[in-house]
Amino acid sequence: MSTSAASTTDLTDKQRRILRYLREEGDTQTYFKSRLIGDDLGMTAKEVGTNMTAIAEGEFDVDVEKWGYSSSTTWQVTV
């Protein structure tokens, strides 16, 4: 079992949903706003931002870095 698969079990449902979203959308997009992720997943920007920290600090096949803030936190994502 890979590290990313093993670590995924430690994530909450919201974190798994965000990670799945980033994997799917990360092939065509590099920067994501918390507000827009939340709109697509039915969460608030605050919920996304809070849960992105666990993804950014974890060892997954997606690299997440807090990149900027302008009307909503922007995340740089590399798949």
ABEGO torsion letter per residue (X at the ends): XBAAAAAAAABBAAAAAAAAAAAAAAAABABBBAAAAAAAAGBBAAAAAAAAAAAAABBBABBBBBABBBGEBBBBBBX
